[in-house]
Amino acid sequence: VLDLAKNGGSDRVRNAAYRALPNVARTELFADLLDLIPAAGIRRVIMDAQQNIRPLQSAIIHTVQNSPQPEAQIERLILRYHQEPDSVKQHYFFIFSEVGDPQTLAIVTEAAFGHADQSMRGAAIASLTQWASADAMPALIQLSRLKNQDYGSAGDVFRESIVRGLIRLIGRSDFPAEQKVLLLRDLFDNVTDTDHKRQ
């Protein structure tokens, strides 16, 4: 399957191979799967890139979560991330959100707060909103307190994503009901758009 994902003769064959990756992912294939990220993210056809990157990310997440040494796999993942250009780095963020490591959270948080590239920043924010645990809540709360102009031209889109992500994480958290109410009240106090308040 890996060979077909890399060198399949047609787009149809390669796309089918990418979709099959989560079913064949094993720890020993971890490095090979990482090698596929740049190609999956910049395929000639944008729709193919969108279809192929998610199953590849899922396969990588599976290898990390089922590894006898997940910490070592995360270290390798972070090392590869730092070697990639920004156009590829953003495809690591969803993986980081699922493995939920403090180091990966720090990387994504830094990109969400201050990256100059809007696409990179948007991918980081989206990743925080989908974080596997409530650990991303402090960063999202801080982001929710920024003004639209602090996000540049994509302010409305970013803020909507942040609000939805916070509501999701607060709802799924183990916090007592009283604390959830306080967190939601704080969120709504910092949201000026009435459409966001209706969520």
PAFIVO-708551 format. One record per residue (C-alpha): residue number from 1; x, y, z. Coordinates in nm, 2 decimals. Example, Ala and Ser with C-alpha at 12.3 -4.5 7.8 and 13.67 -1.06 7.14 Angstrom:
<atoms>
seq xx yy zz
1 1.23 -0.45 0.78;
2 1.37 -0.11 0.71;
</atoms>
This chain:
<atoms>
seq xx yy zz
1 0.00 0.00 0.00;
2 0.28 0.24 0.08;
3 0.44 0.18 -0.26;
4 0.11 0.25 -0.43;
5 0.06 0.57 -0.23;
6 0.41 0.68 -0.34;
7 0.41 0.56 -0.69;
8 0.06 0.45 -0.80;
9 0.02 0.47 -1.17;
10 -0.29 0.69 -1.16;
11 -0.45 0.93 -0.92;
12 -0.73 0.68 -0.86;
13 -0.49 0.41 -0.75;
14 -0.29 0.65 -0.53;
15 -0.61 0.79 -0.37;
16 -0.73 0.44 -0.29;
17 -0.39 0.36 -0.14;
18 -0.40 0.66 0.09;
19 -0.75 0.57 0.21;
20 -0.62 0.22 0.30;
21 -0.32 0.35 0.51;
22 -0.50 0.35 0.85;
23 -0.57 -0.02 0.80;
24 -0.21 -0.11 0.74;
25 -0.04 0.13 0.98;
26 0.22 -0.03 1.20;
27 0.49 0.12 1.43;
28 0.77 0.01 1.20;
29 0.62 0.20 0.91;
30 0.62 0.53 1.11;
31 0.92 0.69 0.92;
32 0.77 0.58 0.58;
33 0.44 0.74 0.67;
34 0.60 1.07 0.77;
35 0.78 1.07 0.43;
36 0.43 1.08 0.26;
37 0.32 1.40 0.43;
38 0.47 1.65 0.18;
39 0.34 1.46 -0.12;
40 -0.01 1.41 0.03;
41 -0.04 1.78 0.12;
42 0.06 1.92 -0.22;
43 -0.09 1.69 -0.47;
44 -0.17 1.84 -0.81;
45 -0.54 1.82 -0.75;
46 -0.64 2.01 -0.44;
47 -0.94 1.78 -0.37;
48 -0.70 1.48 -0.38;
49 -0.48 1.66 -0.12;
50 -0.77 1.71 0.11;
51 -0.89 1.35 0.07;
52 -0.54 1.20 0.11;
53 -0.40 1.39 0.40;
54 -0.66 1.29 0.66;
55 -0.62 0.91 0.62;
56 -0.24 0.96 0.63;
57 -0.27 1.16 0.95;
58 -0.49 0.90 1.10;
59 -0.24 0.63 1.01;
60 0.04 0.82 1.18;
61 -0.17 0.89 1.49;
62 -0.24 0.51 1.50;
63 0.13 0.42 1.49;
64 0.20 0.67 1.77;
65 -0.08 0.56 2.00;
66 -0.01 0.19 1.95;
67 0.37 0.22 1.99;
68 0.53 0.06 2.29;
69 0.73 0.39 2.31;
70 0.49 0.67 2.22;
71 0.71 0.93 2.37;
72 1.00 0.84 2.14;
73 0.76 0.85 1.84;
74 0.64 1.20 1.94;
75 1.00 1.31 1.96;
76 1.06 1.19 1.61;
77 0.74 1.35 1.50;
78 0.85 1.69 1.64;
79 1.20 1.66 1.49;
80 1.05 1.60 1.14;
81 0.80 1.89 1.19;
82 1.09 2.13 1.25;
83 1.26 2.02 0.93;
84 0.96 2.09 0.71;
85 0.86 2.41 0.53;
86 0.55 2.59 0.66;
87 0.33 2.45 0.38;
88 0.40 2.10 0.52;
89 0.42 2.18 0.89;
90 0.05 2.27 0.91;
91 -0.04 1.91 0.82;
92 0.13 1.80 1.15;
93 -0.11 2.00 1.36;
94 -0.40 1.76 1.35;
95 -0.16 1.48 1.44;
96 -0.04 1.68 1.73;
97 -0.40 1.75 1.85;
98 -0.47 1.37 1.87;
99 -0.15 1.27 2.04;
100 -0.21 1.54 2.30;
101 0.15 1.58 2.42;
102 0.26 1.90 2.61;
103 0.54 1.96 2.37;
104 0.31 1.94 2.07;
105 0.06 2.17 2.24;
106 0.33 2.43 2.29;
107 0.43 2.42 1.92;
108 0.07 2.45 1.81;
109 -0.01 2.73 2.06;
110 0.29 2.93 1.94;
111 0.18 2.91 1.58;
112 -0.18 3.00 1.68;
113 -0.07 3.32 1.86;
114 0.19 3.46 1.64;
115 0.26 3.30 1.30;
116 0.27 3.55 1.02;
117 0.12 3.31 0.77;
118 -0.26 3.32 0.79;
119 -0.30 2.96 0.66;
120 -0.05 2.83 0.92;
121 -0.22 3.02 1.20;
122 -0.56 2.90 1.09;
123 -0.45 2.54 1.09;
124 -0.30 2.58 1.44;
125 -0.62 2.74 1.57;
126 -0.83 2.46 1.41;
127 -0.60 2.20 1.58;
128 -0.64 2.36 1.92;
129 -1.02 2.35 1.88;
130 -1.00 1.98 1.81;
131 -0.75 1.89 2.09;
132 -0.80 1.55 2.24;
133 -0.81 1.68 2.60;
134 -0.90 2.00 2.79;
135 -0.53 2.09 2.79;
136 -0.58 2.33 2.50;
137 -0.84 2.53 2.69;
138 -0.61 2.79 2.84;
139 -0.47 2.88 2.50;
140 -0.81 2.90 2.35;
141 -0.94 3.12 2.63;
142 -0.65 3.35 2.57;
143 -0.72 3.35 2.20;
144 -1.08 3.43 2.26;
145 -0.99 3.75 2.44;
146 -0.81 3.89 2.14;
147 -0.99 4.13 1.91;
148 -1.07 4.06 1.55;
149 -0.80 4.29 1.43;
150 -0.54 4.09 1.62;
151 -0.61 3.80 1.38;
152 -0.57 4.00 1.06;
153 -0.81 3.96 0.77;
154 -0.94 3.62 0.89;
155 -1.05 3.75 1.23;
156 -1.42 3.65 1.20;
157 -1.34 3.30 1.08;
158 -1.07 3.24 1.35;
159 -1.29 3.37 1.63;
160 -1.58 3.16 1.53;
161 -1.36 2.85 1.52;
162 -1.22 2.94 1.87;
163 -1.57 2.99 2.02;
164 -1.69 2.66 1.88;
165 -1.38 2.48 2.00;
166 -1.41 2.62 2.35;
167 -1.78 2.53 2.38;
168 -1.69 2.18 2.27;
169 -1.40 2.14 2.51;
170 -1.59 2.29 2.80;
171 -1.88 2.06 2.74;
172 -1.66 1.75 2.72;
173 -1.45 1.84 3.02;
174 -1.47 1.68 3.36;
175 -1.51 2.01 3.53;
176 -1.80 2.05 3.78;
177 -2.11 2.21 3.63;
178 -2.05 2.54 3.82;
179 -1.71 2.57 3.67;
180 -1.84 2.50 3.32;
181 -2.10 2.78 3.37;
182 -1.82 3.02 3.48;
183 -1.60 2.93 3.18;
184 -1.89 2.98 2.94;
185 -1.98 3.31 3.10;
186 -1.63 3.43 3.07;
187 -1.62 3.32 2.70;
188 -1.95 3.50 2.62;
189 -1.83 3.81 2.80;
190 -1.54 3.83 2.56;
191 -1.74 3.76 2.25;
192 -1.90 4.06 2.09;
193 -2.06 3.90 1.79;
194 -2.42 3.81 1.87;
195 -2.41 3.51 1.63;
196 -2.13 3.36 1.83;
197 -2.33 3.42 2.15;
198 -2.61 3.21 2.01;
199 -2.39 2.91 1.98;
</atoms>
